[in-house]
Each structure stands twice: as C-alpha cells, then as structure tokens.
Amino acid sequence: MSHSGSGEGRAVVLGGGGVAGIAWMTGLLLGLRDEGVEPGHTANVLIGTSAGSTVAAQIACGCDLDDLFQRQTLPERQVAELVPKPHLFELLGNAMPVLFRLTDAVERTRRIGELAANSTTVDEAQRRAVIADRLPSHHWPDRQLRIVAVNIATGEPQIFDKDSGVSLVDAVAASCAVPGMWPPVSINGQRYMDGGIHSSDNAYLAAGYAKVLILSPLGTQGMTLPGSASLARQTEALRQGGAAVTIIEPDEVSREAIGKNPLSPETRLPAAMAGRAQGRAIAASLAD
C-alpha cells in the first residue's frame, strides 16, 4: 500500500549511531513498553538506517524487547562485536574533512565510496557474521521494513525490503558498513556502504504517513553534510506534508552514556540503561 500523500498510518524511523545507538534505542523502546507504550508494534512501516536497521529488523521480526535488552546488557548474551583498528580512525579523521567540503552531495558520496572500497579493514564474511549474530531472525518479516544503504559506485541510496530479493542479513550489513571502518557489502554485483552517509536518519522516507516517530541517536545536532537535508529540514517537510512528527533524541544522561565513540562495545550497557530510563520518563507524552 502506497502512502505517498495518503496521510494515513504510522511510521517509525530509527537512525544511525553505532553500537551505542543500537543499545540506546533498544533501552528506549523497552522503557516505553514498561509504561505501556509500544510504537514498534503499532507502526505500519519501520525505516532503519545503520544502527537503526539492526533495531528495526529486530523489532519488525517480533523479537522480545526484554530479550533484546539482555543482549545489550548481559556480558554472556552480548554479541562479540569487532573493534575498528585504531589507525582507521586516524585515516578517517584525515580524509573526512576534505570530503565533507565537497558541496556536490552525489560526488562526495562517490568519493566516500572510494574510501570505503580502498580501506583495509576486516574480511567481509567476518563482519557479516557479526551482523548475523545481532539478528535473532534472519528472515524478512511480513510487515513493512525498509533498510537504507548507499551504493558506493553511484553515491545513490538503496532501499532494501522484503521484495528486493536480498537477504535480511546482507541488507542490515550494508546499512551498517561504516566507510573506512568496515568493508562495503557485496550484493548482486554491487557494493554498498552505510545508509547514514546519505542521511543519518533518512526520515524523508516516511513522507505520506499521518504520524511519524523518529528515534535519532545523533539527534538534530548531528552532522549534516553540505547539499544534504538536515533532520530538522526533513522533519519540517514531513510536517508541511501533514504529518504529526515526534523526534526522540538522547537526553543529557543518554548522551553521556553514548560518549564520544559510539562504535565502542563498552558503551552498550550504559547506553541501554540510560535509554530505558529515558523511555520510562517520556512515555506519558507519547501515549495516545
């Protein structure tokens, strides 16, 4: 069912933010459920980018939030996440300011794709195995789930869903392939990288839905590249289209828990706990 301009239904948008973002969104959703609010269950579509693709896939497949929370907070349940090699941060730190100054968004994204293709990180299969471990179910759910990645050759976003003929693990792995940190993901002769390179939340994909809830680990203060639409601008466009839009971003305690390196596995416990507390605190404002 198309929702372009129909003004019906609910969309939940889950944005990027590393392993800390996964933990924070998981905790947040459990905290909301603690107070009787379950936006993931009532959504007509779940739209996930990078970290958000993991959480969207988990909840779309009907995974229990208590179980997902334990997978973030109990050491014996946690996925054995890989840690990017320290020199990759240095290389990325040197390359990104140059790339970010490019004002042509597609050209910049292509150049970032070249960086992704030429970086020596880990074996693609090794990284895919981590993503597979994150997902209790490897099958596309019957409900609407849309996962955003970026084609490294064209610089264009690619939306994967159950009709794409692509495995759920590959789609999530592509959406989470941070350029320079993790290898691009090979799918049907093309290579894909992190959907957050196009937009950290890709909230514009919720156009046409009457109610839009955005869980954004990076929030409205997140980086916006030249020529790209900020979360604020995307949100304004959704509202002008008639949508009631709510953005949830980390509060002060959650921001501190996420810290300066959201790719660090050590952030999982504090980010999940802070997210749960935040979810409980704001649940009443989301009840309808």
N, C-alpha and C positions, 0 to 999 in steps of 0.2 A: 504494500500500500504506500503510495507516494504522499508525502506530507508537504511538498513544496507549495506554500501558500494556503494550505488547508486549515492551519490554525487549530489542529486537533492533537491530542495525545501529549505524552511527556517524554522528554529526552534527558538522559543523564550523561554528562560529558566528564571524562576522567583524564586529567592531563599528566604531563611528564614530570619527573622529579627523582629519578634514580631509585635505588633500593629503599632509601629513606621515604620517598614518596609512596612507594607501594605499602610500606608499613603504616604510614600516617593515614592514607585513605582507608586501609583495612580497619585500623583502630577507629577512625571516624565513623565508618558505616556501622561497626559494632556498637559504638557509643550511641548512635542514633537509634539502633534497634533496641538497645537496653531501655530506651524511653518510648518504645512503640512506634518509631518512625522507620520505614523501610523503603527508601526511594528506589533502590535497585530492583525491588520486586514489582513496583508499580510502573516502571518505565516501559514505554513502547519501544525504545531504542537505547542501546548503550554504545557510546562513542569513545574509544580508547586510543590514547597516544602514548607510546613509550611505556613508562611505569603504569600509566592508566590502562594500557592494553592488557597488561597482566591482570590487574584487578577486575577490569570489565569482563575478561574471559572467565575469570574465576566465579564471579557472581552470576554471570549470564548462564553458566553451566549448572547453577543451583548448588554450588558448594556452600557448606555451612560456615557462617561468619565466625562462630566460636572456634571452629577448626582452623580456619584461615588465620585467625588471630594467634592461635597457638603456634602456627608455623612461622610466625614472626617473632614470638616472644620466648619460646622454649628452646634452649640450645639443641636439645636432642631432636627437635622437629624442624629446625631451620635448614633450608637448602644450603648446600655447600657452594656459596657464591664465589666467583672468581674476583680477584682484586687486580685492577689495572696496574701494569708495571709503572713505577714512579717516573721513568723517563718519558712516558707517553703524555703525562700531564704537562711536562716541560715543552715537549714538541707542540702539543695542542695550544698551550699558552702563547707560544711564539707565533703560531700560524693564524689563530683565530682573529686577532686584532686587524691583521692585514685583510683577511677575507671579509670581515664584518664591515669594512669601509666601502666595499663594493655596493653600489646602490641598485644595480640590476639584480633583483631577487633570484631570478632563474639562473643567471650566470654565476652568482655567488653560490647557489646551492650545488651547481655542477662542480664548481671548484672545491667545495667541501666534499663532494662525492669523490673527486680525485684524491683528496687527502685520505679519505676513508679507504679507498682501494689500494693506496700505496703504503699504508701503515702496517707495520709488522706487529700484530697483537697476539691473539691465541688462535688455535685451529678452529675453523668454523664449526666443525662437528662437536668440539669440546664446549664451545659456547652454547650451541643448540641444546646440548644435554642439560645445561643449567636451566634453560628456559623450560624444557620439558619437565624438569623436576618441580618447577614453580607451579605447574598446572596440574591439579588433581585429575582433570578430564582433558583428553586430547581431541575431543570431538566437538565440532561446531554445534552450538545449541540450536534449538528450533527457533528461539526468539531472535529478534534483530540485534546483531552485534556487528559494529563496524570498527575496523582497526586500521590506523593510518601509518603508512611508511612513506619513504621518498625514494624514487628511482635515481640511482647515483649518476646514470648517464644523461638523463633528460632534466633532472632537477625538479620533476613534477611529482606531486603527491599521488600516492596509490592507495585506494581504499579497498581493503580486503573484507569480504563477508562470506557467508556460508555458500554463496553461489559462485565464488571466484575460482573454485577448483584447486585451492591452495590449502594445505593442512593448517590447522589452527596453530600448531607449534611454530611452523615456519612464519606465519603471519605475525605472531607475537614477537618472535626472534627478530624479524625485520624491523618492526616498530621500535624495538629496544636496542638496535645496533648503533650505539653512540659512535659517531665517526672519530677515528683516531684512537678510540679505546677498545672497540670490539669490531670484529670483521663484518663487512657487509654480508647480507644473506642472499644466497643464490636461489632464485625461484624461476623456473621455466625459462632459463637462458638470460634472465636479467638479474641485476644485483640491487639490493635495497638497503637503505640505512634508516636511522631513527626518524620517525614521523615528526618529532619535535623540531627538526631542522626547518620544516615548513612553518610550523606554529606549535608552541608548547602545549596548546590545548585543542586547537582545531575546532573551536566552538562554533564556527560558521556552519559546520555540517549539521547543526541542529535547527537550521532555518526551516520554518514552517510548522514547528511544534508549538503548542499553546503554552506549555510550561517547560522550562529548561533549567536544570540544576547543574552547575559546573563545580566540580571538585578540582581545585587547582593548587598543587603543591608549590608551584612557583609564584602563583598569585598575580595580581595586577601590577606588582612591582617587578615582575620577571622581565628578562631581557627581551626587547623587540628589535629585530634586525631592520636596517633601512629597507624600505619598499615592502615590508610585511605589515599586516594588520595586527595591532596590539590586541590583547584580550579585551581591554576597555572598548576599543573600536568595534571588535566583533560583537561584544555584548550590546553595544548601542544599536548596531544594525539589527540584531535579533529583536530588540525591544521595538525598534521602528517597524519591524515586520509584525508586531502584535504579540510577541511572546512575553510572558512573565518570566524574568530571568533572575535566578539567585546564584551568587558566587560564594563558595566557601573556600577560603584560603587559610593557611596556618595562622593561628593566633600566636601571641608572643612566646608562650611556653612551647608550642609546637615548633616554631621557627628555631628556637634554641636547641630543641631536641634533634631536629634535622641537621643543623650545623652547617659548616662550610663545605663539606664534602659529602653530598647525598649519595655518592656511589659506594661509600664505605659500609660494609656489612654491620659494623659496630653501631650504626645509627638505628638498626631495626627495633630493638627493644624500647629505647626511649621515645622514638617517633611513634610507635604503635600505642604506647601508653598515653602519650600526650594527645594523640588523635582521638583515643577513646574518651578521654576526659572532655575534650573539646566537643565531641559529638553529643555527649550527655548534656553539656551546658547549653547547646544551641537547639536541641531537638524541639523544644516547645515552639520556637519561632518558625519551624518548618512544617509543623503539623497542620493538616488542612482536612 
